[in-house]
Amino acid sequence: MTATIQELARATGLTSRTLRHYDAIGLLPATGTGPGGMRLYDDASLARLQRILLLRDAGLGLAAIATTLETDRDDVAALTEHIALLRDERERLERRIQSIQRTITALTEGDPLMTDTTFDGFDHTQYRDEVVERWGADAYTRGDGWWRGLGAAGQEAYRAADAEIVAELGRLVAAGADHAGADAQRLVERHRAWVAGAWGGTATDEAYLGLAEMYVADERFAAHYGGPTHAAFLRDAAAASLG
């Protein structure tokens, strides 16, 4: 089929401006033009855009996406691999749902909680390969050692602080707060301190803003913070804090 730029924008949630930018930088060239110079896209372009969105959701920037697409031209093989990864993620989420349901049942009926079932699907080592690929083995080793070193009480406190930040973020977004306002900036201060705790006590401006950008690019992070709108608010607030 042939799709217009407007149809593609509606189907993907991207703006026409973003699609024009993708065309301009050669990431997603239009395959033709219609009346009035309207950009048109064929089936190959639709498959390419699907891969672009999948890679973007995995946290890759546009330059890295372009490189990946140029070095791996087999769309079918690449999309098959993406399906396998998404199925793994779906299985993990299903295990979490079942684990939470067991916890609800146990709490309702007064039964004891069992560590082997309560935390099924919550293994923090599951992203080992991804962390090693992005930031190196040393980064994973340091992070894993830090997390284990917290102990049960420290881990619970860290999770609680995270939950408070997410809840406050939700309140600010719901209230239509200004991301550059005092409340949002206080939240950023808390969040940055929370992040720095896992980074050896320091979160540089560049690293912190890069992390905030990843919250928007990676749907897993966005979902954790309440969705794309919430993740974007936190990113914009972080950017505002840096002037």
C-alpha positions as CSV (number, residue, x, y, z in Angstrom):
1,M,0.0,0.0,0.0
2,T,1.0,3.6,-0.3
3,A,0.4,5.9,2.7
4,T,0.5,9.7,2.9
5,I,2.5,11.5,5.5
6,Q,-0.7,12.4,7.3
7,E,-1.8,8.8,7.4
8,L,1.5,7.7,8.7
9,A,1.4,10.4,11.4
10,R,-2.0,9.3,12.6
11,A,-1.0,5.6,12.6
12,T,2.2,6.1,14.6
13,G,1.6,9.1,16.8
14,L,4.6,10.9,15.3
15,T,4.1,14.4,14.0
16,S,4.4,15.3,10.4
17,R,7.3,17.5,11.3
18,T,9.1,14.5,12.8
19,L,8.5,12.5,9.6
20,R,9.8,15.3,7.5
21,H,12.9,15.5,9.7
22,Y,13.4,11.7,9.2
23,D,13.1,12.3,5.5
24,A,15.6,15.2,5.5
25,I,18.3,13.3,7.4
26,G,17.8,10.2,5.2
27,L,16.5,8.0,8.0
28,L,13.1,7.5,6.3
29,P,13.0,9.0,2.8
30,A,9.7,9.4,1.2
31,T,9.2,7.1,-1.8
32,G,7.2,9.6,-3.8
33,T,5.1,12.7,-3.8
34,G,1.4,13.3,-4.4
35,P,-0.7,16.4,-5.2
36,G,0.8,19.5,-3.7
37,G,4.1,17.8,-3.0
38,M,2.6,15.5,-0.3
39,R,5.1,12.9,0.8
40,L,4.1,9.3,0.1
41,Y,5.5,6.1,1.6
42,D,5.4,2.5,0.2
43,D,5.4,-0.9,2.0
44,A,9.1,-1.0,2.4
45,S,9.0,2.5,4.1
46,L,6.3,1.3,6.5
47,A,8.4,-1.7,7.5
48,R,11.5,0.5,7.9
49,L,9.5,2.9,10.1
50,Q,8.3,0.0,12.2
51,R,11.9,-0.9,12.8
52,I,12.8,2.7,13.6
53,L,10.2,2.9,16.2
54,L,11.2,-0.4,17.8
55,L,14.9,0.7,17.9
56,R,13.9,4.1,19.3
57,D,11.8,2.3,22.0
58,A,15.0,0.3,22.8
59,G,16.7,3.6,23.7
60,L,18.8,4.1,20.5
61,G,19.3,7.6,19.2
62,L,18.7,8.5,15.6
63,A,22.3,8.2,14.5
64,A,22.6,4.7,16.1
65,I,19.3,3.7,14.5
66,A,20.6,4.8,11.1
67,T,23.8,2.8,11.6
68,T,21.8,-0.3,12.6
69,L,19.5,-0.1,9.6
70,E,22.4,0.3,7.2
71,T,24.4,-2.6,8.7
72,D,21.3,-4.9,8.9
73,R,19.3,-4.7,5.8
74,D,17.3,-7.9,6.3
75,D,14.0,-6.6,7.6
76,V,12.3,-10.0,8.1
77,A,15.2,-11.3,10.2
78,A,15.4,-8.2,12.3
79,L,11.7,-8.0,12.9
80,T,11.7,-11.7,13.9
81,E,14.3,-10.9,16.5
82,H,12.2,-8.0,17.8
83,I,9.3,-10.4,18.1
84,A,11.3,-12.7,20.3
85,L,12.4,-9.9,22.5
86,L,8.9,-8.6,22.9
87,R,7.6,-12.1,23.7
88,D,10.3,-12.4,26.4
89,E,9.1,-9.0,27.8
90,R,5.5,-10.1,27.7
91,E,6.3,-13.3,29.5
92,R,8.1,-11.3,32.2
93,L,5.2,-9.0,32.6
94,E,2.8,-11.9,32.9
95,R,4.9,-13.4,35.6
96,R,4.8,-10.1,37.5
97,I,1.0,-10.0,37.1
98,Q,0.7,-13.5,38.5
99,S,3.1,-12.7,41.3
100,I,1.2,-9.6,42.3
101,Q,-2.1,-11.5,42.2
102,R,-0.6,-14.2,44.5
103,T,0.4,-11.4,46.9
104,I,-3.1,-9.9,46.9
105,T,-4.6,-13.3,47.6
106,A,-2.1,-14.1,50.4
107,L,-2.7,-10.7,52.0
108,T,-6.5,-11.0,51.7
109,E,-6.5,-14.5,53.2
110,G,-3.8,-13.9,55.8
111,D,-1.4,-16.4,54.3
112,P,2.4,-15.9,54.6
113,L,4.3,-14.4,51.6
114,M,7.0,-16.6,50.0
115,T,10.1,-15.0,48.6
116,D,10.3,-17.4,45.7
117,T,6.9,-16.4,44.4
118,T,6.5,-12.9,45.6
119,F,9.4,-11.7,43.5
120,D,8.9,-13.9,40.5
121,G,9.4,-11.7,37.4
122,F,11.3,-9.0,39.4
123,D,14.9,-10.3,38.8
124,H,17.0,-7.2,38.5
125,T,19.7,-9.2,36.6
126,Q,17.4,-9.7,33.6
127,Y,18.8,-6.7,31.8
128,R,22.4,-7.8,32.3
129,D,23.1,-8.2,28.6
130,E,21.5,-4.9,27.7
131,V,23.4,-3.0,30.4
132,V,26.7,-4.6,29.3
133,E,26.0,-3.8,25.7
134,R,25.1,-0.1,26.4
135,W,27.6,0.8,29.1
136,G,30.0,-2.1,29.5
137,A,30.6,-5.0,31.9
138,D,32.1,-2.7,34.6
139,A,28.9,-0.6,34.8
140,Y,26.9,-3.7,35.3
141,T,29.2,-5.1,37.9
142,R,29.2,-1.8,39.8
143,G,25.4,-1.5,39.6
144,D,24.8,-5.1,40.7
145,G,27.3,-4.8,43.6
146,W,25.7,-1.6,44.7
147,W,22.2,-3.1,44.7
148,R,23.2,-6.2,46.5
149,G,25.1,-4.1,49.0
150,L,22.0,-2.2,50.0
151,G,20.5,-5.3,51.7
152,A,16.8,-5.9,52.0
153,A,16.1,-2.8,54.0
154,G,18.1,-0.5,51.8
155,Q,16.5,-1.9,48.7
156,E,13.0,-1.4,50.1
157,A,13.9,2.2,51.1
158,Y,15.2,2.9,47.6
159,R,12.0,1.5,46.0
160,A,9.9,3.5,48.4
161,A,11.8,6.7,47.4
162,D,11.2,5.8,43.8
163,A,7.5,5.3,44.4
164,E,7.2,8.7,46.1
165,I,8.9,10.4,43.1
166,V,6.6,8.7,40.6
167,A,3.5,9.6,42.7
168,E,4.6,13.3,43.0
169,L,5.3,13.3,39.2
170,G,1.8,12.1,38.6
171,R,0.3,14.8,40.8
172,L,2.3,17.5,39.0
173,V,1.3,16.4,35.6
174,A,-2.4,16.0,36.6
175,A,-2.3,19.5,38.0
176,G,-0.9,20.9,34.8
177,A,2.2,22.2,36.6
178,D,5.0,24.1,34.8
179,H,8.0,21.9,34.3
180,A,10.2,24.9,35.1
181,G,8.2,25.8,38.2
182,A,9.4,25.5,41.8
183,D,7.5,22.3,42.5
184,A,8.8,20.5,39.4
185,Q,12.3,21.7,40.2
186,R,12.1,20.3,43.7
187,L,11.0,17.0,42.2
188,V,14.0,17.0,39.9
189,E,16.3,17.7,42.8
190,R,14.9,14.7,44.6
191,H,15.0,12.5,41.5
192,R,18.6,13.5,40.7
193,A,19.7,12.7,44.3
194,W,17.9,9.3,44.0
195,V,19.7,8.6,40.7
196,A,23.0,9.7,42.1
197,G,22.6,7.2,44.9
198,A,22.9,4.4,42.4
199,W,25.8,6.2,40.6
200,G,28.3,6.4,43.4
201,G,26.9,9.7,44.7
202,T,27.4,11.8,41.5
203,A,25.1,12.4,38.5
204,T,26.7,14.8,36.1
205,D,24.6,17.2,34.1
206,E,25.2,15.4,30.8
207,A,24.6,11.9,32.3
208,Y,21.5,12.9,34.1
209,L,19.9,14.6,31.1
210,G,20.9,11.7,29.0
211,L,19.0,9.4,31.4
212,A,16.0,11.7,31.3
213,E,16.0,11.5,27.5
214,M,16.1,7.7,27.7
215,Y,13.0,7.8,29.9
216,V,11.1,9.2,26.9
217,A,12.8,7.1,24.3
218,D,12.4,3.7,26.1
219,E,8.7,2.7,26.6
220,R,9.7,0.6,29.6
221,F,11.0,3.6,31.5
222,A,8.1,5.8,30.2
223,A,5.6,3.2,31.6
224,H,7.4,3.1,34.9
225,Y,6.9,6.9,35.3
226,G,3.3,6.9,34.3
227,G,3.5,7.0,30.5
228,P,5.1,9.2,27.8
229,T,3.5,12.4,29.0
230,H,4.9,11.9,32.5
231,A,8.3,10.9,31.2
232,A,8.5,13.9,28.9
233,F,7.5,16.2,31.8
234,L,10.4,14.8,33.9
235,R,12.8,15.2,31.0
236,D,11.7,18.8,30.4
237,A,12.0,19.6,34.1
238,A,15.5,18.1,34.2
239,A,16.5,20.2,31.2
240,A,15.1,23.3,32.8
241,S,17.1,22.6,35.9
242,L,20.2,22.8,33.9
243,G,19.3,26.2,32.4
